[in-house]
Amino acid sequence: MNFRTLFLAWQDQVTTREWYPVGRLDADINEPFFKFRYIYGAKRAMEKARFAPLVEFPSFDHEYTSKELFPLFKNRILNRSRPEFEDYLKGFDLCDEADPIEILSINGGNRVTDSYEVFPKIRKEADGSFTCRFFLHGTRHINKPAKNRLSKLEEDEPLYVTLELTNPVSKVAVQIQTLDYHMIGWSPRYLVYDLTKAMKEHPEYKARVLKIYTSDSYSWMQRILVEMSGSWTKHKPMNGKEFQALVH
């Protein structure tokens, strides 16, 4: 099988508002075959923020398989029968043949009605390079001048990526800044470890505004899509315990 991997993240909206990677979807569209398992991040979310298994996947210790994409993920994609589907794909720079995994890898699995986000496993190329995309997080916490600057962002605008070593919540964070030094948000916390490794190993990393979404169908924190590229020498992305499946 030729699996592609997506991760499911959950946000604690009661106390810390921290994001936790909690699940892993391995998919082979050609078979078709889909497999969902919880990962160690779910255990951490349970201990730290009382995360509970989803109704669709009620046990941490079970492997769920299907020949169809699970509703939890399928419902995060616009139905192909909708008349606006073609424009929906164009908004993500996707072709008409894009499959559900390709769409979810870019659209973030956005739903304004819950606290989940979908993101792809970062692929490390043979030369060590990578490109990843993520929605800008934390924009509600930036100052007023930065919010004003945020409203003036343009697609393809270059951005600075810097390490923040004194973040009051997570201690280490990855800040996103404009070239005129407005701090406009952060990368998702679940990407910090891997991005930090790249920033320490190779200073040639860069970022840009990939897309700006203004539709009301997007939540306030899923409006600015950032693309970052860089490289690693020895580091293997998303290979830490937090991303390991609870069931093998």
C-alpha positions, 0 to 999 in steps of 0.5 A: 500500500502507498500510505499518506499520513495526516494528523488530527490536532485538538485544542483545549478551549477551557484552560490553556487553549493549547493544541495537542496532536491526538490522532493519525490517519493513514490513507491509501486512496487507490485501494481504497483503505483508511486507518485511524489510530490515536497517538501518544499526544492524545494521552498527554491531552487527556492528562493535561486537559481532560481530552476524551476519545471521539464518539467515532473512535471511542477507544484509545487502544483500538485500530480503526480501519475502513474502505471509506474515508471516516466521516470525521474527516470526510465532513471537513471537505466540501461535497463534490456535488456542490456547485461551488466545489470548483471554486473551492479547489481553486481557492487552495490551488488544487486541480479538479482531480485532487483527492480528499487527502490532498484537500485535507492536507491544505485546508486544515480540516476547518470547521467552525463548530469544533476544536479540531485541525488536520495537518499532513506529516511533513515530508523530508526530501532526499536532500534534507529539504522540506516545505510545510504549510500551517495556519497562523495561530495566536492572532487574538493575542497580538497587539493593535498595531500588529492586528492592523498590519495583519489586515494588510497582508498580501498573498506571497508576501515574505515573512520572518520566522524567529524563535521565542525562548520566553513564551509564557505558556510554552517557553519555546515558540516559533514567531511569525513576523512581517518584514517591517517587524510586526509580530503577527502570530505563531506557528502551531505548537505541535510543529514547534519541535520540528521547525526549531530543529530546522532553524538551528541546523540551517539558517536558510529557512524562509516563509511567506503568506501562501493564502488569505481566506476571508470567507465567513466559513473560516474561523478567526484562526484559520484565515492566514495560511503560511508556507515555510521551507527549510532543511534538516541534516539528521532530524526526522520530522514528526518522529518523536513519541508524541506522534507515535501510534498507541497501537501498532 
